[in-house]
Amino acid sequence: MSTRDWDGAVAELARTERLLVALDFDGTLAPLGDDPMAVRALPETAAAVARLADLPDTVVAFVSGRQLTDLRLIGAHSDDSSVWLAGSHGAEFWRPAAVAAGLEPEEVAMADVVQEAAAADALVADTERLVEDIEGAWIERKAYGFALHTRLSAPADASRAGSLVDGLVADRAPDWRRRTGKNVIEYAWRHEGKDSAIARLRAETGATAVLFAGDDVTDEDALRSLAPHDLGVRVGDGETAARVRVADPLELAELLTALADARAS
């Protein structure tokens, strides 16, 4: 869709009884950057998110491949925030204090977690050694695995790093989930995806409709999972299952602001 062709879809979505606005962060609310920890939401997207979060019967959530600790940092997310978080592609959740207080603690098989974490730590250390001499390639440790970043690598170096790490993971951890993104490959021993994160957020918040926006291949699972009365938004180029496409985070801010205006009227 071209600019502002999303007006009708936004106006229709705004009429739902209880709305969940779920948003990827990197490349969606914030431009992509060479230093992942220096990324921040644009002032325009941050303002639109704040407006939506203040509206009645409207829940905002960040749904990211980032682990929660990093997502909270780059999202300037405080303990008193009303914005829900789904980190590590939905393997980690953070809920506002008022919601979390009424929930029973989740049961976790700690023995399995400890065993997997120990094996993962050894594997990540080996991948770090594997790419340490490849210019621009580096490993980001995550809560349930790791990511190979090649944004700063020449194409040939990026391909070589990917092949080496793919081979090691296939040999040592063939059951891990592999995801590709823009200049990144992620590997995780937890298999949750953004589609399951959206389903869980929908159920826990009681949402009657969902807007999900994302910019990358890893967001397509969530976009494909949406119902006909939901609204999927793809930020930027690339093949997509989304009904609406916006050019960049700035146009997404315009769309979110229009949604807040329509919902408040």
Solvent accessible surface area in square Angstrom, and as a share of the most:
residue,aa,sasa,rsa
1,M,118,0.53
2,S,71,0.46
3,T,84,0.49
4,R,99,0.36
5,D,81,0.42
6,W,0,0.00
7,D,59,0.30
8,G,52,0.50
9,A,15,0.12
10,V,4,0.02
11,A,43,0.33
12,E,102,0.46
13,L,8,0.04
14,A,8,0.07
15,R,179,0.65
16,T,26,0.15
17,E,137,0.62
18,R,76,0.28
19,L,0,0.00
20,L,0,0.00
21,V,0,0.00
22,A,0,0.00
23,L,0,0.00
24,D,10,0.05
25,F,1,0.00
26,D,31,0.16
27,G,8,0.08
28,T,0,0.00
29,L,2,0.01
30,A,0,0.00
31,P,66,0.41
32,L,70,0.35
33,G,29,0.28
34,D,85,0.44
35,D,81,0.42
36,P,21,0.13
37,M,66,0.30
38,A,65,0.50
39,V,9,0.05
40,R,112,0.41
41,A,29,0.23
42,L,40,0.20
43,P,104,0.66
44,E,84,0.38
45,T,0,0.00
46,A,47,0.36
47,A,58,0.45
48,A,2,0.01
49,V,11,0.06
50,A,55,0.42
51,R,97,0.35
52,L,0,0.00
53,A,21,0.16
54,D,121,0.63
55,L,29,0.14
56,P,107,0.67
57,D,76,0.39
58,T,12,0.07
59,V,12,0.07
60,V,1,0.01
61,A,0,0.00
62,F,13,0.05
63,V,0,0.00
64,S,2,0.01
65,G,11,0.10
66,R,16,0.06
67,Q,34,0.15
68,L,26,0.13
69,T,103,0.60
70,D,25,0.13
71,L,0,0.00
72,R,57,0.21
73,L,101,0.50
74,I,2,0.01
75,G,18,0.17
76,A,91,0.70
77,H,20,0.09
78,S,56,0.36
79,D,107,0.55
80,D,126,0.65
81,S,23,0.15
82,S,63,0.41
83,V,14,0.08
84,W,11,0.04
85,L,0,0.00
86,A,0,0.00
87,G,0,0.00
88,S,14,0.09
89,H,7,0.03
90,G,5,0.04
91,A,13,0.10
92,E,35,0.16
93,F,28,0.12
94,W,44,0.15
95,R,30,0.11
96,P,15,0.10
97,A,68,0.53
98,A,95,0.74
99,V,55,0.32
100,A,46,0.36
101,A,90,0.70
102,G,69,0.67
103,L,84,0.42
104,E,149,0.67
105,P,120,0.75
106,E,105,0.47
107,E,175,0.78
108,V,84,0.48
109,A,64,0.49
110,M,116,0.52
111,A,82,0.63
112,D,84,0.43
113,V,36,0.21
114,V,95,0.54
115,Q,133,0.59
116,E,68,0.30
117,A,45,0.35
118,A,65,0.51
119,A,62,0.48
120,A,8,0.06
121,D,78,0.41
122,A,52,0.41
123,L,5,0.03
124,V,5,0.03
125,A,24,0.19
126,D,39,0.20
127,T,0,0.00
128,E,59,0.26
129,R,143,0.52
130,L,65,0.32
131,V,3,0.02
132,E,121,0.54
133,D,131,0.68
134,I,6,0.03
135,E,140,0.63
136,G,23,0.22
137,A,13,0.10
138,W,89,0.31
139,I,18,0.09
140,E,20,0.09
141,R,106,0.39
142,K,36,0.15
143,A,43,0.34
144,Y,41,0.16
145,G,5,0.05
146,F,1,0.00
147,A,1,0.00
148,L,1,0.01
149,H,27,0.12
150,T,16,0.09
151,R,94,0.34
152,L,104,0.52
153,S,19,0.12
154,A,56,0.43
155,P,118,0.74
156,A,77,0.60
157,D,38,0.20
158,A,26,0.20
159,S,73,0.47
160,R,124,0.45
161,A,0,0.00
162,G,7,0.07
163,S,75,0.48
164,L,69,0.34
165,V,0,0.00
166,D,43,0.22
167,G,42,0.40
168,L,36,0.18
169,V,11,0.06
170,A,67,0.52
171,D,113,0.58
172,R,109,0.40
173,A,12,0.09
174,P,100,0.63
175,D,112,0.58
176,W,34,0.12
177,R,63,0.23
178,R,118,0.43
179,R,19,0.07
180,T,55,0.32
181,G,18,0.17
182,K,75,0.32
183,N,74,0.38
184,V,25,0.14
185,I,26,0.13
186,E,21,0.09
187,Y,4,0.02
188,A,15,0.11
189,W,33,0.12
190,R,70,0.26
191,H,104,0.47
192,E,51,0.23
193,G,2,0.02
194,K,5,0.02
195,D,51,0.27
196,S,50,0.32
197,A,1,0.01
198,I,2,0.01
199,A,59,0.46
200,R,78,0.29
201,L,0,0.00
202,R,59,0.21
203,A,83,0.64
204,E,68,0.30
205,T,9,0.05
206,G,45,0.43
207,A,13,0.10
208,T,58,0.34
209,A,3,0.03
210,V,0,0.00
211,L,0,0.00
212,F,0,0.00
213,A,0,0.00
214,G,0,0.00
215,D,5,0.02
216,D,19,0.10
217,V,85,0.49
218,T,22,0.13
219,D,0,0.00
220,E,13,0.06
221,D,35,0.18
222,A,0,0.00
223,L,7,0.03
224,R,149,0.54
225,S,55,0.35
226,L,29,0.14
227,A,32,0.25
228,P,129,0.81
229,H,103,0.46
230,D,2,0.01
231,L,0,0.00
232,G,5,0.05
233,V,0,0.00
234,R,9,0.03
235,V,3,0.01
236,G,18,0.17
237,D,111,0.57
238,G,38,0.36
239,E,163,0.73
240,T,45,0.26
241,A,51,0.40
242,A,19,0.14
243,R,115,0.42
244,V,1,0.01
245,R,78,0.28
246,V,2,0.01
247,A,69,0.53
248,D,58,0.30
249,P,17,0.11
250,L,96,0.48
251,E,17,0.08
252,L,0,0.00
253,A,5,0.04
254,E,69,0.31
255,L,0,0.00
256,L,0,0.00
257,T,51,0.30
258,A,21,0.16
259,L,0,0.00
260,A,0,0.00
261,D,72,0.37
262,A,36,0.28
263,R,38,0.14
264,A,62,0.48
265,S,127,0.82
